[in-house]
């Protein structure tokens, strides 16, 4: 259970519209929000970097390595540095903090390094760790409706808050995780379709819950192979969710995402943004990377790849 200052940010759908029918189940599932998440993608200005003297490069690397090493161990979730594959960028930094102020401080810390003069931002993504509670919501809503409690009433909202507190206590470690220590990361944003023909948000909560349950069953088969963290970004960035997959074998990313394309929730309703793939290395090895060599990285032997719910199960 997280300490009081780390309490998850909980939300509910709010009072029902006056025109809502009493027998109609609210469409919005309960949601738990946790850590703030910042992804930073950079291109290295290689020509300018190589033009520096060897001594100046050593000074810059020493400062950056020291600062990033401290950030890796930050008590609020930590930071991680990855070598980004492909033309989209060179470096991918991932920061987990308890608040937006925390990720702002991480961003400013990077900008304050002498190394930042040789880094060109290529993209970024802001979100918060999110756990959607479809099954719990449907069960609670049905119970309240059976008891004759009207959506949006004081008794309804009180019951929602009690359920959210109960769930947040049970899921505290998943709401405020550390950056997983795996060797590879796959990050991508996604939306749910809102077209006239296929609109996720006009489906009933029961149908959406059924599709997400079926969707999650696929992910269960990948337990022990991949660790996922879903973050919500509605109102924070250009897509609705961010998806981070962590594994020690990158092939699992393709296998999992391909298989899930065939399930109803993805085949009819999912829209995917740009994919980013990274290889992790320790901040202490930043100089190796900037010398043009891939740093070695050995994940801890006790890396837990089975924690948390199956991938994608908590998308709204």
C-alpha positions, 0 to 999 in steps of 0.5 A, a space after each residue: 500500500 503506498 504511503 499517504 503522500 503517494 496516494 493514487 489519483 482516482 477518478 470517477 465518471 461524475 454525476 449522470 446527465 439529467 437526461 440519462 435513464 435511471 436503468 442505463 448503466 454509466 458508460 465510463 469505467 472507473 480509473 486509477 492514475 499513478 506515476 507521471 511518465 515522460 519519454 524523451 527522444 533525442 538525436 545526437 549532433 554527431 558532427 558537432 560532438 566529434 568536433 570537440 577535443 577528447 578532453 572536452 568530450 570526457 568532461 561532458 560525459 563525466 557530468 552527464 553520466 553522474 547526473 543520469 546515474 543519480 536519476 536512474 536510482 531516483 526513489 520515485 520510479 527512476 529513469 532509464 536510458 536507451 539507444 534508440 534504433 532507426 532514423 527516428 532518434 539516437 537516445 530514448 530517456 524514460 522517467 517515472 516520477 510521482 508528479 508532473 513536477 517530478 518529470 518537469 524536474 527530470 526534463 530540466 535536469 537533462 536540459 541543464 547538462 552540457 551534453 544537451 547542447 549536442 542533443 536535438 529533441 526528436 519527440 516526447 510523450 507525457 502521460 500517467 500510469 493508468 489502470 482501467 477497472 472494467 470488470 470491477 466497474 460493471 460489477 459495481 454498477 450492476 449491484 448499485 442499479 439492482 439496489 435502486 441507486 441512481 447514477 450520479 447520486 451521493 450514494 452512487 459516488 460514495 460507492 465508487 470512491 470506496 471501490 477506488 480506494 479498495 482497488 488503489 490499495 491492492 494495486 499500489 505497486 502497479 500504480 507507482 512502479 519503477 522503470 523495469 530493468 529489462 534490456 529492450 523497450 518498445 514504446 508506442 501511443 494508441 487511440 480507440 477509433 471514433 469513426 461513424 462505422 466503428 466508434 469505441 465510445 458508443 459501444 456499451 460498457 458491457 460490450 467494451 468490457 467483454 472485448 477487453 477481457 478477450 483481449 487480455 486473455 491473449 496477453 496472459 499467454 505472454 506472462 513471463 516474457 514481457 512486462 507492460 506498463 499502460 499510461 493514459 494521456 488524454 488531455 496530456 498528449 496527442 494520443 489517448 494512451 502510451 504503451 511500454 513493453 519491456 522484455 529481454 528478447 525483442 522478438 516478443 514485441 512483434 509476436 505479441 502485437 501481431 497476435 493481438 491485431 486479430 482480436 476484436 478490440 484491436 481489429 475494429 477499434 485500435 489506432 497505433 502511432 509511431 513505434 520506438 525500439 530501444 536497447 538499454 544501457 547504464 548511465 555509467 556507459 554513456 561514454 561508450 555509446 558516444 564513442 560509437 560503440 554499443 554498450 553492453 547491458 546485462 539485466 538483473 537475473 531476478 528480472 520479473 517479467 510476469 508482474 501486472 496485468 496482461 498487455 493491453 488489458 487496461 486500455 479503455 
